[in-house]
Amino acid sequence: MISYEHYRLLCKAEVCRAIDENISRDALSVALDKRIEHAAEVATQIKYLGRARKKLPSYFDARCIIPSLAFEQSSSEECAAHKPLAGGSVLDLTCGLGVDALYLSRKFDRVVTIERDEVLAEVARENFRRLGAANIEVVCADSAAYVAECTDHFDWCYADPDRRGSKGEKLVRLEDCSPDMVALMPRLLTIADRVCIKASPIFDVEEAQHLFEGCSVEVVSLGDECKEVLIYIGGGDGGKLTATALGIGSYTLPAGSSEVFLAPEFKGETYRWLVQPDVALQKSRLARAHLAGKADIWSENGYGFAEERPENVIGRIYEIESIEPFEPKRLKREMKGRKMQILKRDFPLSTERLMAMTGLKEGGSGRVAFTTVGTNFLSIKLK
C-alpha cells in the first residue's frame, strides 16, 4: 500500500506538473529520463493513469492519485454509475479508491465513506477534492467499529467488502470478507433503511437469497463479462432476480420463480439464427426464461436456436451457415490451418483441445461455435 511519504510527494506541485506534462509518454521512458525529478514515482503514476483512462476516465481527467492495489480492486466508473441507489444520505463502508463513493455523491446529498487505511483515506480526500466532490466525508475508521457506535441514520448503506485474505488469496463467501456483512446486517438495518452489497462476480445468486431472506440480486455484466453481483436488502419489494448487461438491457423475474422449462425438439437445419445469451443471464440462471418464445435453448449455459431472428435479446445473435455433428476428422479435413473465432458454450472440450483435434487456429473473421444439445455434440458454422 502507498506510504504517507509517497502520498505527500505525489501532492507536490512539481510532481503533479511533471505527471501532466509527460502523461502521453511511455512510462518506462519517463522512469529513465534523468531530467525529471522523482522520475520513478512520476512514471508509476503515468502507468496507472494510463490504465485508468478507460476504466476510470474521471480519475484520468482530474489526474488523480492512483495507488496500484486500490486501482485493481476498484469498480469501473461504468459499473459505479449504474448502481440504482439514491436519496438524502448514504453510508459507504468500503471507500478504497472511492469510485463508488464518487458516483453515490451524484445521487445523494450526503455521503459518508469509511476507509481503515490512514494513507488511503488521505488519498481519497485529495482525489475527491480534485474531482470536485464536495459532499463526501471520508472517515478513517474500522467499518465494524464505526457501525457499532453510529448514531446517524442513512437512507442507504453500501459496501464492497475486501475479498483478499491475509495471504492475498481470493475470497468469495461474504462471511470471510471484510467487513463481514452477514454479521453486521442486524445492526446495519437499524441505522439504514436499505443495504446494498457488492459481492464477488463468482458469488452464487442463490446463496445471497439464503443469507438474506427477501433480498433482491442483480448480476451486472459489461462486454459479456460478469463484473458485479449486487445484493439489495430491505425496501420490501419481495425479492427480485435481475440480469443487467450494461449498454444492452435488463431482465427481471421474482426471486424463486418456479417456471418449468421442457426440453424442446431440436429442429436441425430449420434453425437460421444462433443466440449467445449474455453472461449476466447465465450467471443469474435467467437465460431460458429470457429466451422463452424467442429461441429454443436446452441449458442455462448453452446457446439458443431460432428459425426467425429474435428481437430484444440480451446477448449476441449470429446467422447460421450450417449445423453438423461434431466430427473432428471431418473438421480437420475441411478447416485445418484456417483461422476462425472459436465460440464455445456447454461443451466438454477446452478451446486448446478443440484446436488440436480440428487443426483450427484462433483469429480471422470467420466464426465456428461448439455446443451440446441433449447427448449430441454439434459444430455450427456462422456467417
N, C-alpha and C positions, 0 to 999 in steps of 0.2 A: 504494500500500500504506500501511497505517496507520503513523504515526510513533511513536517511543518516547514523545515528549511527549504525544501524543494518547492513547496507551495509559495512561500514568500518570494523566492527567486522568480517564479513564473508570473508574479504580480508586478514585478519591476517594469517601469515604463520602457526601458531599453530592450528588455527581453520581449515584451509584447510587440514592440516596434519591429524587432528582428523576425519574429514569427510572421507578422503581417507582410513584411517586405519579401520574405522568402517562401511564402505559402505555396507558390506554384512550382517550386523546385523539388527535385528528388531528395528525400530525407537523408540518404546516405551522403550525397554530395554536400549537403548542408553540414552534416556532422564532421566532415573532413575539411571544411572551409575555415582556415585559421584566421580569417578576417572577422569572423563572427564570434563575439564574446559569448561564453556559455553555449557553444555550438551543439554539444551533445543534448542538452536539455531542450534547446530550440528545435533540433531535428526530431526528437521524440514527440514533441507536441505537433509538429508538422505531419509526422507519420499518422498520429491518431486523429488529427483533424481531417486528414485526407480520407481516412476510413469512415469518419463521421459524416462526410459530405452527403452521402446518400441516406444513411440511417438516421442521422440527426442534423438535418440541414440548418435548423435554427441555431444549434450549437456551433456549427461551422461558421455561419454568417457572423455570429457575435464573437468569434474567436475565443470560445470558452476554454477553460482548463479541462483536459480530458485525461484523468488517471486511467491507466490501461485496464485494470481489473474491473473498475466500475463501468467502463465502456462495454466490456464483453458481457456483463451481466444486465445491462440496461435494456429497457423496452425500446423499440424503434418509435420515432415520432408518429408514424402512421398508425401503429397499434395504440399508442397512448391517446391519440386524438379520437379514436373510435369509442373508448370506454363511455358507456351511457350513464355517467354519474353527473349529477348537477344539484345545486341547492345553495343554501346560505353558507354552510361551513362543512369542512371535511378534514378528517384526521388521517394522515398518511403515515403508517407505522414504519415504512422502509424507504427512506429517501434515496440513498445511493447517489447516483449521478443527478437524480432529480427530474428525469424526463416525464414521469407520470405526474409528479407534483406540478410541473410547469403547465401541463395541459389541464390538470384539475383547476389550476388558478384561473383559467379562462372560462370555467363553468361554475365556479363558486366565488362568493365574496371573500371568504377567508379560508386559507389552507395552513394547517399546522402539520409539518412533516418532521419525523423523528429520524435522527442518524446517530448511531452509537459511537462511530469513529470521529474523534475531535477534528482531525485534519480534513476528513471528507466533508464534515459539516461546514467547515470554513470554505472549502472549495464550492460547495453547493450555494452558500450565501453569495460568494463572489460571482458565480455563474448567473444566479438569479438577478443580481444587480446588472450584469452585462446584458441580460435578456429583457430587462425592464419589467420583471415580475415582482411588483412591489407588495402584493398581498399574500406572500408566502413567508411564514415564520418557521425558521429552522431551529429545532431544539436538539441539543446534543444530550442524549439520554438512552438508556436501555428501554426498548419498547414495552416490555412486560412491566417494568417498574413504573414507567410513565402511565400506563393504563391503570395500574393498581391505585395510583394516587390522583388520577384525573378527576377534577370537579366540574369541567366543562361538559356541554352536551353538543353533539355533532349530528348533522343530517346523515352523513356517511362516514364510515371508516374504510380505508383501503389499505391493502398490504400485498406486497410481492416478497414473500419470505425468502431468506437466503437459502439456496439449495446446494450449498457446498459444505461438505463435512470438514472436520479439523485437518484431515489429510488431503483435502482437495477433491475427494470423491463426490460424485453427483448424487443428490438425494431426491426422492420422489414423494415418499409418504409425508403428508403435512405435519404429522406428529414429530418427524425427525428434523424438520426445517426450523429456522429461527427468524422470527418468533414462532412458537408452537401455537398456531391459530385455533386448533381444536381445544386446547386447554384454556386459551384466552376468551373463547367465544361467549361463555355466560356473562363475563364481565363486560365485554365489548358491547353486548346488546343492552346494557344499562346506560352506556354513555353515547351510543349512536343508534339512530333509527334503523339503519341498514348497513350491511357489511359486504364488501367485495374483496375476494381473494384471487390473486393471480397464481395459479398452480403451474407445475411443470407441463410442457407440451405433451409429455407421455403419461400424464396423470389420467387414471381411468375415470370416465364420467360417472359411472355407476357408483364408484367409491365415494364421490362427493355427495351423492344422494343418500348413501348410507350414513355418512358422518353428520350431515346437516339435514335433518328431515324437512321437507318442503322447500328446499333450496332450488334455485334455477342454475343451469350450467350453460355456458356458451363456449363453443370451440371456435377460435379465430385463426384463419389462415391468411397468408399473403403469398401470392405466386405459387399456389398449390403446395405450400409448406406450412405445417401447423406451427403457429407462433405462441399462442396462449390458450390456456384453459381457464376461463373466468367463472368463479362461483359467486352467486348473489344470494345473500341470506337476509331474511326479513322482507317486509313490504306486503306480505300476504297475497302474493299473486298465484299461489297454489303450486308453483314449481313448473318450470318450462325447460325444454332442451332445445338449444339453438345452434345451428351451424352457420357461421358467417365467413364468407370469402370476401376479403376487403377488395372493393372495386368491382365486385360482381353481384353479390346479393346475399340474402339470409333466408333460412328456412327454419321454422319453429313448430314444435309439437309439444303438447303437455307431457311432462316427465312421466315415465312409466306407461306410456301408451301401449295398449295390448293389441296392436294391429297384427293380423295374421297374414303372412305372405306365402302363397302357394307357388311352388316352382313352375314357371311357365314352360310350355313346349318350345323347344329350340327350332326355329324356322329356317335355319341354314341360309341358303342363297337368297332368300327374300329380304334379308336384312341389308340395308344400304348405309346405315349410319352406326358408328361406334361412339358411345358416350363414356367419357372418363370422369366419373364424379369427383368433385374437389375433395381434397384430403379432409377438410372440415366435416363434410358429410360422412366420410368413412369413420373418422375419429369419434363422432357423435352417434354413430350407428343409425344415421338417418338417410343413407343413400337409397335404400329400397323404397322407403316411404316417399322420398322426394321424386323418384322416378316413376312412381306408380301412375299408370295411364300414359306415360310418355315413352318408356323404353322397358324392355324385358331385362331383368337382372337377377342373377342367381345367388349372389352373396354380397354382403356389405363391402367386401374388399375387391369385388370384381368390376367388370365393365358392363354397361348397359348396351343393348342392341335395339335398333328401331328400324322400321320399314320406311317411315317418313321422318324428315329432320325434325327433332323435337324443339319446342320453343321454351324459353325461360328456364333453362337448365343451369344449375350452379356447377360448372365443370367445363370440360372441353369436348368438342364434337368433331369427329373425323369422318370423312366419306370412305366407305369400304370399297376396295377393289375386288378382293376375294377372301373367302373364309375356307380354310382347309385343315384337315387333321395335322397335328404336329408330327412331321416325319423328318427327322434330322438329315437322313441321307438325301432325300429329295431336295430339301432346302440347300444342302451343301452343293448339290449339282447345279441348282438354279442361281444361287446367290453367293457362292464362295468368293471372298475378296471384296464384295460390294460394301460400301459404307452406307449404313442406314441408322436412323434414330430407332433404338430398340425400346419399345414400351412393354411393360410387364405388370400385370395385376393378377393376384390369386393364382400364381404359377409356381411350381415347386423348385425350378432351377434358377440359379443365380444368373445375372447377365454375363458374367465371365464364363460360366459353364455353357450357356447358350452360344456364345461366340465360338467357343472351342468345338462344339458339336456341329455347328452350321457353317462355319467359316465366315460369318458376318463380322464386320468391323463397325464400331460406333462412329457416327458422323454422317455427313451428307444431308440431303434434303428429303430423301425418301423415308418412309416410316413402316415398321412392321411391329405388330402387337402380339403378345402371347398371353393366353389365359386358360382357365379351366371352366368348363360347363358340365356339371354333373360329374361323370367319371372320364370325360373326354378332354384331352389337351388339344388346343387349337392354335394355329398361326393365322394371323389376319394381316393381309397386305392393305395398306391405306393409301389413298390418293393424295 
